[in-house]
Amino acid sequence: MAFKRVGTGSIGTRDYVVLLFGNDANDPLFIQVKQELPSCCAPYLPAPRPRFPHHGRRVAEGQMMMQTASDPFLGYTRCGGHDYLVRQLADHKAGIEATALKRGVLLDYARLCGEVLAKGHARTTDAAALAGYVGGSTKLDRAIAAFAVAYAEQSTRDYRRFVTSLRKAGRSRDQA
């Protein structure tokens, strides 16, 4: 077992990699045991009790709902008073070079990402119940569009501040 370095969103949490063997040394299996914290949405939810008091279970069941085929080792456990997600460690993150996203390729890529995201979300609920909740109004559509525009504007402002701070840091370094 070894500690695993975590990403930005998991700073301060425990993350372990466990090496197991099947029939012999040529049959390795790496398992990740990752601490799960309460949802960032929890403070804003009106329910007096969370649906899943076990945070590893909440994440595992959410993944099972959204993924067409889940990891057969996907599960959860509690140890030392902390909730953990358990899954096979398979860092097969696919990506595309940003320089390849030219002309229509960027639009095709954006559409594909949107479709995959929509499919995952569509698997998490009853379509008829959701349609009944949303109704025939365009109010939700307008709210989502307004949020997207505001988010894009904030991202642009954040990027400008970031670039400005880099320039200032570069000038400070040059003057030293």
KEDREN-437806 format. One record per residue (C-alpha): chain; residue number from 1; x, y, z; residue in three letters. Coordinates in pm, 1 decimal, always signed. Layout:
// KEDREN-437806
unit pos px py pz code
A NUM X Y Z ala
...
This chain:
// KEDREN-437806
unit pos px py pz code
A 1 +0.0 +0.0 +0.0 met
A 2 +120.0 +352.6 -76.3 ala
A 3 -10.4 +706.0 -48.8 phe
A 4 -118.3 +856.8 -378.1 lys
A 5 -83.1 +1224.7 -456.9 arg
A 6 -425.0 +1379.9 -508.0 val
A 7 -555.8 +1641.8 -747.6 gly
A 8 -651.5 +1996.6 -658.6 thr
A 9 -1009.3 +1911.1 -563.1 gly
A 10 -894.0 +1644.4 -317.7 ser
A 11 -624.0 +1833.3 -127.8 ile
A 12 -627.4 +1733.2 +237.2 gly
A 13 -783.4 +1392.6 +177.6 thr
A 14 -635.7 +1046.7 +204.9 arg
A 15 -577.5 +851.7 -114.8 asp
A 16 -412.3 +511.5 -124.6 tyr
A 17 -303.8 +266.4 -390.8 val
A 18 -311.0 -98.5 -292.7 val
A 19 -123.4 -361.3 -494.3 leu
A 20 -288.0 -703.0 -496.4 leu
A 21 -195.6 -1019.1 -684.9 phe
A 22 -420.4 -1278.7 -844.2 gly
A 23 -280.5 -1618.8 -934.3 asn
A 24 +84.4 -1510.6 -923.5 asp
A 25 +321.4 -1214.0 -953.8 ala
A 26 +223.3 -1179.5 -1321.2 asn
A 27 -137.7 -1104.5 -1223.9 asp
A 28 -125.5 -762.7 -1049.2 pro
A 29 -428.2 -554.0 -958.8 leu
A 30 -405.5 -196.0 -836.1 phe
A 31 -693.2 -72.7 -621.1 ile
A 32 -748.3 +290.2 -525.4 gln
A 33 -896.0 +365.7 -183.7 val
A 34 -987.4 +735.9 -192.1 lys
A 35 -1135.0 +936.1 +94.0 gln
A 36 -1465.2 +1101.2 +5.3 glu
A 37 -1585.8 +1416.2 +178.0 leu
A 38 -1940.9 +1550.1 +200.8 pro
A 39 -2082.4 +1691.4 -121.7 ser
A 40 -2010.5 +2060.6 -175.4 cys
A 41 -2386.8 +2095.8 -230.6 cys
A 42 -2473.4 +1958.2 +115.4 ala
A 43 -2487.4 +2295.3 +294.8 pro
A 44 -2746.0 +2417.8 +42.5 tyr
A 45 -2982.1 +2120.0 +54.4 leu
A 46 -3292.9 +2148.7 +270.3 pro
A 47 -3308.2 +1781.8 +374.3 ala
A 48 -3239.9 +1731.4 +746.6 pro
A 49 -3059.0 +1404.0 +672.4 arg
A 50 -2849.8 +1328.0 +366.5 pro
A 51 -2979.1 +1051.2 +142.4 arg
A 52 -2641.7 +879.4 +173.6 phe
A 53 -2477.1 +927.5 +512.5 pro
A 54 -2174.4 +737.5 +373.2 his
A 55 -1987.1 +964.2 +130.9 his
A 56 -1806.4 +677.9 -43.0 gly
A 57 -2141.2 +511.3 -109.0 arg
A 58 -2284.7 +838.7 -246.7 arg
A 59 -1998.8 +867.6 -497.5 val
A 60 -1998.3 +496.2 -589.9 ala
A 61 -2374.0 +484.9 -651.0 glu
A 62 -2358.0 +811.5 -845.3 gly
A 63 -2091.9 +663.9 -1072.0 gln
A 64 -2293.4 +345.4 -1118.1 met
A 65 -2596.8 +549.6 -1223.7 met
A 66 -2405.4 +766.2 -1471.7 met
A 67 -2172.6 +512.7 -1630.8 gln
A 68 -2286.0 +269.0 -1894.8 thr
A 69 -2040.7 +11.6 -1758.7 ala
A 70 -1895.2 +59.3 -1411.5 ser
A 71 -1573.9 -76.4 -1267.0 asp
A 72 -1648.9 -425.2 -1126.9 pro
A 73 -1439.9 -335.0 -819.2 phe
A 74 -1634.7 -13.1 -752.1 leu
A 75 -1749.4 +3.9 -391.7 gly
A 76 -1700.6 +182.9 -63.0 tyr
A 77 -1575.4 +128.7 +290.0 thr
A 78 -1524.3 +310.3 +617.7 arg
A 79 -1196.9 +301.7 +808.7 cys
A 80 -1076.6 +507.9 +1102.2 gly
A 81 -1392.9 +718.8 +1093.4 gly
A 82 -1340.3 +819.5 +728.5 his
A 83 -1550.8 +725.1 +426.2 asp
A 84 -1370.0 +586.4 +121.5 tyr
A 85 -1448.0 +507.9 -239.4 leu
A 86 -1286.5 +184.9 -359.7 val
A 87 -1217.2 +124.1 -728.0 arg
A 88 -969.2 -27.2 -965.1 gln
A 89 -686.5 +214.6 -1038.7 leu
A 90 -681.0 +257.9 -1413.3 ala
A 91 -544.5 +593.6 -1519.0 asp
A 92 -645.9 +568.2 -1883.7 his
A 93 -742.6 +931.1 -1921.3 lys
A 94 -798.5 +1004.3 -2285.2 ala
A 95 -736.4 +1346.2 -2423.8 gly
A 96 -689.6 +1548.7 -2732.5 ile
A 97 -411.9 +1792.0 -2810.1 glu
A 98 -539.4 +2148.7 -2786.9 ala
A 99 -358.9 +2230.7 -3113.1 thr
A 100 -576.9 +1971.5 -3289.8 ala
A 101 -893.8 +2161.3 -3198.8 leu
A 102 -915.4 +2373.9 -3510.6 lys
A 103 -1217.2 +2483.6 -3712.5 arg
A 104 -1497.0 +2229.4 -3711.6 gly
A 105 -1302.7 +1981.1 -3497.0 val
A 106 -1356.0 +2201.9 -3191.1 leu
A 107 -1731.8 +2213.7 -3252.7 leu
A 108 -1745.8 +1836.7 -3309.8 asp
A 109 -1547.7 +1778.3 -2989.8 tyr
A 110 -1775.5 +2013.0 -2790.9 ala
A 111 -2085.2 +1833.9 -2924.6 arg
A 112 -1939.3 +1494.7 -2832.1 leu
A 113 -1854.9 +1613.0 -2479.2 cys
A 114 -2205.9 +1753.2 -2442.4 gly
A 115 -2364.0 +1430.4 -2562.1 glu
A 116 -2159.1 +1217.3 -2322.7 val
A 117 -2241.6 +1449.2 -2032.5 leu
A 118 -2611.4 +1454.4 -2123.5 ala
A 119 -2621.8 +1075.0 -2151.6 lys
A 120 -2464.5 +1037.1 -1809.1 gly
A 121 -2710.4 +1276.5 -1652.0 his
A 122 -3004.3 +1119.3 -1836.3 ala
A 123 -2921.9 +783.5 -1679.0 arg
A 124 -2954.7 +923.2 -1325.7 thr
A 125 -3328.3 +982.9 -1307.8 thr
A 126 -3669.3 +895.1 -1439.7 asp
A 127 -3721.9 +1095.7 -1761.0 ala
A 128 -4098.5 +1122.9 -1708.9 ala
A 129 -4054.7 +1251.6 -1352.8 ala
A 130 -3797.5 +1506.9 -1468.7 leu
A 131 -4018.3 +1622.1 -1757.6 ala
A 132 -4311.1 +1655.2 -1517.3 gly
A 133 -4099.3 +1859.9 -1278.7 tyr
A 134 -3960.2 +2091.1 -1547.0 val
A 135 -4288.7 +2123.2 -1736.2 gly
A 136 -4337.5 +2287.9 -2074.0 gly
A 137 -4204.9 +2630.3 -1976.1 ser
A 138 -3878.7 +2765.0 -2114.9 thr
A 139 -3791.4 +2909.0 -1773.1 lys
A 140 -3532.2 +2636.4 -1699.9 leu
A 141 -3380.5 +2672.9 -2048.1 asp
A 142 -3341.4 +3048.2 -1996.9 arg
A 143 -3195.1 +3000.3 -1648.3 ala
A 144 -2937.2 +2749.8 -1774.1 ile
A 145 -2842.1 +2977.6 -2065.1 ala
A 146 -2809.2 +3279.0 -1831.4 ala
A 147 -2588.6 +3075.2 -1596.9 phe
A 148 -2368.8 +2960.7 -1887.8 ala
A 149 -2318.5 +3317.6 -2010.3 val
A 150 -2241.8 +3445.5 -1657.6 ala
A 151 -1997.7 +3157.1 -1604.9 tyr
A 152 -1819.8 +3231.1 -1933.7 ala
A 153 -1793.0 +3599.7 -1842.5 glu
A 154 -1650.9 +3516.1 -1499.1 gln
A 155 -1401.8 +3274.4 -1655.7 ser
A 156 -1288.4 +3550.5 -1892.6 thr
A 157 -1242.9 +3794.3 -1601.8 arg
A 158 -1051.1 +3531.1 -1402.6 asp
A 159 -824.6 +3454.7 -1698.1 tyr
A 160 -747.2 +3824.8 -1750.0 arg
A 161 -655.2 +3859.9 -1381.8 arg
A 162 -438.0 +3549.1 -1407.6 phe
A 163 -252.4 +3681.3 -1712.8 val
A 164 -205.7 +4020.8 -1544.9 thr
A 165 -61.4 +3855.6 -1233.8 ser
A 166 +179.9 +3653.0 -1449.2 leu
A 167 +297.9 +3969.4 -1621.9 arg
A 168 +345.6 +4145.9 -1287.3 lys
A 169 +536.2 +3847.1 -1151.4 ala
A 170 +757.7 +3847.0 -1461.1 gly
A 171 +833.7 +4219.8 -1423.5 arg
A 172 +912.3 +4174.6 -1054.1 ser
A 173 +1151.0 +3890.1 -1134.2 arg
A 174 +1321.4 +4093.9 -1408.2 asp
A 175 +1371.7 +4389.6 -1171.2 gln
A 176 +1525.9 +4174.3 -897.6 ala
